[in-house]
Every structure is written in C-alpha cells, then in structure tokens.
Amino acid sequence: MRKSDKKINNNIRNILNQVCEQALIEVKNFVWLTHLVNYDKFPASLTIVCVFEFNDDLVQAKKSGSEAFLSDLIVKKLSTLNIKVKPEKQIIFDTEQNCENEHNGNWQLRLQP
C-alpha cells in the first residue's frame, strides 16, 4: 500500500468509526461495520459492510428506515472526505447469522472478493 493510500485508508477508517459509534446508539440491533477497498480502483472499489446480529434484525432495519438512515449517514460522512459512493452498489448489509450459517462465522472468508 502506498503512503497516500494509507492516508486515505486512515481517513476512511476514522469517518467510519464515527458512523459506527452513532449507529450503535441510533440503529437498533446494529452490531458493527467494516470496509473493503482496492486502491488501484478507488473509489469505485470501496465497499462498506454494515452488520446486524440476526436476519430478523436486518428485516426490521429495512422496514423501519434504519437501513436507509445508515446508508445516508455513510454517504454524508464520506462526502466530507470528497469520497462519493453509490449506496446501492457500495454499501451492503449482512448479519452475523448469515456468516455463521454460510461461512462458519469466518468473516475474513465471507468478505473475500
């Protein structure tokens, strides 16, 4: 990773930490988030993964508008870094339950491209 990539990554991480802290307070049953990126194809390759505990929690987040709130928050915060993302393509929602069922709880394996 180039020095400039590290700086961008640190900025993204800091912004997403702010998003995560706010979401833990405001979004029911939200657990954590992470990001994946290939800096050779940045920013199009940036993907943010938002995780809930159970599938029912994610269904409820969609119904209540919490999923849209979280997407909007991510887009807004990343825009402060002049990073534009397409939420429908670059922000995904998942659950601990799905990871456990499909990848035996191994998020590293689950998040591989």
Phi and psi in degrees as GROMACS dihedral restraints (atoms count N, CA, C in turn):
[ dihedral_restraints ]
;  ai    aj    ak    al  type     phi  dphi    fc
    3     4     5     6     1   -70.5    20    10
    4     5     6     7     1   160.0    20    10
    6     7     8     9     1   -58.1    20    10
    7     8     9    10     1   -41.8    20    10
    9    10    11    12     1   -65.2    20    10
   10    11    12    13     1   -35.4    20    10
   12    13    14    15     1   -65.7    20    10
   13    14    15    16     1   -39.9    20    10
   15    16    17    18     1   -62.2    20    10
   16    17    18    19     1   -40.0    20    10
   18    19    20    21     1   -65.0    20    10
   19    20    21    22     1   -45.7    20    10
   21    22    23    24     1   -60.9    20    10
   22    23    24    25     1   -45.0    20    10
   24    25    26    27     1   -61.1    20    10
   25    26    27    28     1   -42.4    20    10
   27    28    29    30     1   -62.6    20    10
   28    29    30    31     1   -41.2    20    10
   30    31    32    33     1   -64.3    20    10
   31    32    33    34     1   -42.6    20    10
   33    34    35    36     1   -62.6    20    10
   34    35    36    37     1   -46.0    20    10
   36    37    38    39     1   -59.3    20    10
   37    38    39    40     1   -43.7    20    10
   39    40    41    42     1   -62.9    20    10
   40    41    42    43     1   -43.9    20    10
   42    43    44    45     1   -64.1    20    10
   43    44    45    46     1   -44.6    20    10
   45    46    47    48     1   -68.8    20    10
   46    47    48    49     1   -28.2    20    10
   48    49    50    51     1   -63.4    20    10
   49    50    51    52     1   -40.4    20    10
   51    52    53    54     1   -63.0    20    10
   52    53    54    55     1   -43.7    20    10
   54    55    56    57     1   -60.0    20    10
   55    56    57    58     1   -46.5    20    10
   57    58    59    60     1   -60.8    20    10
   58    59    60    61     1   -46.5    20    10
   60    61    62    63     1   -60.3    20    10
   61    62    63    64     1   -42.5    20    10
   63    64    65    66     1   -67.7    20    10
   64    65    66    67     1   -42.4    20    10
   66    67    68    69     1   -65.0    20    10
   67    68    69    70     1   -36.8    20    10
   69    70    71    72     1   -60.7    20    10
   70    71    72    73     1   -29.7    20    10
   72    73    74    75     1   -85.0    20    10
   73    74    75    76     1   -41.8    20    10
   75    76    77    78     1  -100.9    20    10
   76    77    78    79     1   -17.7    20    10
   78    79    80    81     1  -112.6    20    10
   79    80    81    82     1   112.9    20    10
   81    82    83    84     1   -60.7    20    10
   82    83    84    85     1   129.9    20    10
   84    85    86    87     1    68.2    20    10
   85    86    87    88     1    10.7    20    10
   87    88    89    90     1   -70.7    20    10
   88    89    90    91     1   140.4    20    10
   90    91    92    93     1  -112.9    20    10
   91    92    93    94     1   -52.7    20    10
   93    94    95    96     1  -166.6    20    10
   94    95    96    97     1   172.5    20    10
   96    97    98    99     1  -144.8    20    10
   97    98    99   100     1   162.2    20    10
   99   100   101   102     1  -149.2    20    10
  100   101   102   103     1   174.5    20    10
  102   103   104   105     1  -137.1    20    10
  103   104   105   106     1   154.5    20    10
  105   106   107   108     1  -127.8    20    10
  106   107   108   109     1   144.2    20    10
  108   109   110   111     1  -158.8    20    10
  109   110   111   112     1   144.2    20    10
  111   112   113   114     1  -113.8    20    10
  112   113   114   115     1   108.4    20    10
  114   115   116   117     1   -68.5    20    10
  115   116   117   118     1   -14.4    20    10
  117   118   119   120     1   -71.3    20    10
  118   119   120   121     1   -19.0    20    10
  120   121   122   123     1  -125.5    20    10
  121   122   123   124     1    28.4    20    10
  123   124   125   126     1   -79.6    20    10
  124   125   126   127     1   141.0    20    10
  126   127   128   129     1   -92.9    20    10
  127   128   129   130     1    -4.1    20    10
  129   130   131   132     1   -60.4    20    10
  130   131   132   133     1   -27.0    20    10
  132   133   134   135     1   -85.0    20    10
  133   134   135   136     1    -8.1    20    10
  135   136   137   138     1   -67.2    20    10
  136   137   138   139     1   125.0    20    10
  138   139   140   141     1  -127.5    20    10
  139   140   141   142     1   132.9    20    10
  141   142   143   144     1  -111.0    20    10
  142   143   144   145     1   130.7    20    10
  144   145   146   147     1  -112.6    20    10
  145   146   147   148     1   120.3    20    10
  147   148   149   150     1  -106.5    20    10
  148   149   150   151     1   128.7    20    10
  150   151   152   153     1  -117.6    20    10
  151   152   153   154     1   133.7    20    10
  153   154   155   156     1  -111.7    20    10
  154   155   156   157     1   164.9    20    10
  156   157   158   159     1   -71.3    20    10
  157   158   159   160     1   -54.6    20    10
  159   160   161   162     1  -123.1    20    10
  160   161   162   163     1   157.6    20    10
  162   163   164   165     1   -58.5    20    10
  163   164   165   166     1   -39.9    20    10
  165   166   167   168     1   -61.5    20    10
  166   167   168   169     1   -34.1    20    10
  168   169   170   171     1   -63.7    20    10
  169   170   171   172     1   -41.0    20    10
  171   172   173   174     1   -68.3    20    10
  172   173   174   175     1   -40.7    20    10
  174   175   176   177     1   -59.3    20    10
  175   176   177   178     1   -44.6    20    10
  177   178   179   180     1   -65.2    20    10
  178   179   180   181     1   -37.5    20    10
  180   181   182   183     1   -62.6    20    10
  181   182   183   184     1   -38.3    20    10
  183   184   185   186     1   -65.7    20    10
  184   185   186   187     1   -45.9    20    10
  186   187   188   189     1   -65.2    20    10
  187   188   189   190     1   -37.8    20    10
  189   190   191   192     1   -83.4    20    10
  190   191   192   193     1   -10.6    20    10
  192   193   194   195     1    90.8    20    10
  193   194   195   196     1     0.6    20    10
  195   196   197   198     1   -66.6    20    10
  196   197   198   199     1   -33.6    20    10
  198   199   200   201     1   -64.2    20    10
  199   200   201   202     1   -45.1    20    10
  201   202   203   204     1   -64.9    20    10
  202   203   204   205     1   -40.3    20    10
  204   205   206   207     1   -58.4    20    10
  205   206   207   208     1   -45.9    20    10
  207   208   209   210     1   -65.3    20    10
  208   209   210   211     1   -43.3    20    10
  210   211   212   213     1   -60.3    20    10
  211   212   213   214     1   -46.6    20    10
  213   214   215   216     1   -61.9    20    10
  214   215   216   217     1   -39.9    20    10
  216   217   218   219     1   -63.4    20    10
  217   218   219   220     1   -44.3    20    10
  219   220   221   222     1   -62.0    20    10
  220   221   222   223     1   -47.7    20    10
  222   223   224   225     1   -59.7    20    10
  223   224   225   226     1   -46.0    20    10
  225   226   227   228     1   -62.5    20    10
  226   227   228   229     1   -47.1    20    10
  228   229   230   231     1   -66.8    20    10
  229   230   231   232     1   -42.2    20    10
  231   232   233   234     1   -66.5    20    10
  232   233   234   235     1   -29.5    20    10
  234   235   236   237     1   -64.9    20    10
  235   236   237   238     1   -23.6    20    10
  237   238   239   240     1   -66.9    20    10
  238   239   240   241     1   -17.9    20    10
  240   241   242   243     1  -100.4    20    10
  241   242   243   244     1     8.5    20    10
  243   244   245   246     1    60.6    20    10
  244   245   246   247     1    34.9    20    10
  246   247   248   249     1  -109.5    20    10
  247   248   249   250     1   118.9    20    10
  249   250   251   252     1  -102.6    20    10
  250   251   252   253     1   130.1    20    10
  252   253   254   255     1  -123.0    20    10
  253   254   255   256     1   153.3    20    10
  255   256   257   258     1   -99.6    20    10
  256   257   258   259     1   104.6    20    10
  258   259   260   261     1   -54.6    20    10
  259   260   261   262     1   -40.0    20    10
  261   262   263   264     1   -66.3    20    10
  262   263   264   265     1   -20.8    20    10
  264   265   266   267     1  -109.7    20    10
  265   266   267   268     1   -28.2    20    10
  267   268   269   270     1  -113.2    20    10
  268   269   270   271     1    -5.4    20    10
  270   271   272   273     1  -119.4    20    10
  271   272   273   274     1   118.3    20    10
  273   274   275   276     1  -119.8    20    10
  274   275   276   277     1   155.0    20    10
  276   277   278   279     1  -119.9    20    10
  277   278   279   280     1   139.0    20    10
  279   280   281   282     1  -146.8    20    10
  280   281   282   283     1   177.6    20    10
  282   283   284   285     1  -136.4    20    10
  283   284   285   286     1   153.6    20    10
  285   286   287   288     1   -59.4    20    10
  286   287   288   289     1   -37.5    20    10
  288   289   290   291     1   -60.2    20    10
  289   290   291   292     1   -46.2    20    10
  291   292   293   294     1   -62.9    20    10
  292   293   294   295     1   -42.6    20    10
  294   295   296   297     1   -62.6    20    10
  295   296   297   298     1   -42.8    20    10
  297   298   299   300     1   -62.5    20    10
  298   299   300   301     1   -45.0    20    10
  300   301   302   303     1   -70.2    20    10
  301   302   303   304     1   -37.6    20    10
  303   304   305   306     1  -100.4    20    10
  304   305   306   307     1   -24.5    20    10
  306   307   308   309     1  -134.4    20    10
  307   308   309   310     1    21.4    20    10
  309   310   311   312     1    55.3    20    10
  310   311   312   313     1    33.6    20    10
  312   313   314   315     1    79.0    20    10
  313   314   315   316     1     7.6    20    10
  315   316   317   318     1   -92.0    20    10
  316   317   318   319     1    94.8    20    10
  318   319   320   321     1   -66.9    20    10
  319   320   321   322     1   -33.1    20    10
  321   322   323   324     1   -60.1    20    10
  322   323   324   325     1   -43.9    20    10
  324   325   326   327     1   -67.3    20    10
  325   326   327   328     1   -43.1    20    10
  327   328   329   330     1   -62.3    20    10
  328   329   330   331     1   -36.4    20    10
  330   331   332   333     1   -89.0    20    10
  331   332   333   334     1    -1.0    20    10
  333   334   335   336     1   -65.1    20    10
  334   335   336   337     1   140.3    20    10
